Amino acid sequence: MAAVSGTTGVRGVFFEEDDARRAAARLLRDGFEATVARQPFAGEDDDEDHPWVVVTDAPAVMLELLVEVHDGWLEEAAAPPPAAPLVLPRAPRRLHRDTPADRQDPPLG
């Protein structure tokens, strides 16, 4: 399946080729890129039962509406892994000459 530049990470999955082609045609008419391809499920060996997938650069909301009309579903891309935790200091930084001698009260008098 050819990747569409600028994809939203959401794919529309349809049971019927005609439905997938109608959805892709609508997206193309609206000025978006769209490709249709067969996508087998894991472990499925019957070539005729593979669903049809529409990959597009359209907003997910538009694809969601088309999927609802044609009895399909959305597949969202896996969330990106969390960012590495921040490295924080264990104690506050000491400014200037912050030593125990500096913290004593000045002599009065």
N, C-alpha and C positions, 0 to 999 in steps of 0.2 A: 504494500500500500504506500503510495507516495505521500510524503508529509506535506501539509499545507503550511506555508509560511505564516507566522503570526497566529497559530492555533491557540484556542482558549483553554486547552486541556480537557475539553468535554467532547465526547463523541456521541452521535445519535445512532442507536442500534435498532434495526427494523427486521421483522420476520419476512417480509415480502420485498422482492427486488423493485417492483413497481412503486411501492411506498417510498423506498429509499431514493429512487430516481426522481420522484415527484418532489420530495423534500429538497434534494440537491438542486433541482431545476428552480425551485422557488428562491433558494439562497443565491443562486447565480443571477436570477432576474433582479434581485435586490442589491446586486453589486458586490457580493462576497465570493470568495473562492470556495469550492466544495468538490470533494472527490467521493466516489462510491466504490466500495470494495467488499469482498466477502471476508468474514472474520470467524474462523472456527473457535469453538469453545474448547477449553482444555479437556483432553481425553475423548473428544467426539470424533468418530471415524466415518460418519455418513456425510459425504460431501454435499448432498442435497439439503441437509438440515442446517447448514451454516447460515447464521444471520448476515444481514447486509449492514455495513457501517458507513455512516456519512461523517467525514472529517471536514471541518470548515474553520474559517477564521472569523465567522460571525459571532456575535455575543451569545453566551450560553442561554439567555432568555429566549432569543429567537429560535434556537434549536429546540429548546424545551417545548415551546408551543407547537412546533411541527411534529415532534415526537408524540405529544398528546393526541394530536389529530389522527395520526396514523398508527396508533397502538404500539409504540415502541418504548424505549427507555433511554435514559442518559447514562453514560459511563464517564465518571469523572476521573481524571488522572490522580494518581496517588499524591498525597500531600508531600511537599519537600521535607527532607529531614530537618529536625530542629537545629538551629544554629548552635555552635559551640558555646558553652557557658562562658560568661564574662570572667576574666581574672580580676578579682577585687582585692584590694589590700586587706591585710588582717587587722591592721590598727590605723588610726589616723596618722597622716603625715605630720612630721614635726617641722614647724616653720622656724626660721632663724636659728637662734641658739637656745633651743628649748631643752635645758638641762635641769636637774634638780636644784642647782644653785641659782638659776634664773627665776625659779618659782618662789623663792623665799621673799618675805615682805622686806621692803627696804627699811633700814634703821630710822627710827624717829629722832628728831632732835636737832 
